[in-house]
Amino acid sequence: MTEDNRQQMDASEIRAFVADAIAAGCDICAVGHENYVIDEVEQQASAKKEPGRIGERYGNQDPLSLQIVAYLGRSAATLNCPPKNSPLSA
């Protein structure tokens, strides 16, 4: 399935998506108020495949990015970044 025709993840799946990422050993956190990252575990070769499997299971998360970020923020899984125009962001 290509990027353009993947099924779209439903907002009701956000909690399970985050839980599955964590259960797979991936670090997932919001970065600021608009982005999130999933970092795969490097210790086990099988764990490197999990982010892809999770993405396939839930489909395209892009339209729900802000909702995922909000959920992660409520879960205290957030890295706060200075605003883009702040002197601290340079």
Buried (B, 14 or more C-beta within 10 A) or exposed (E): EEEEEBEEBEEEBBEBBBEBBBEBBBEBBBBBEEBBEBEBBEEEEEBBEBBEEBBEEBBBBEEBEEEBBBBBBEBEBBEEBEEEEEEEEE
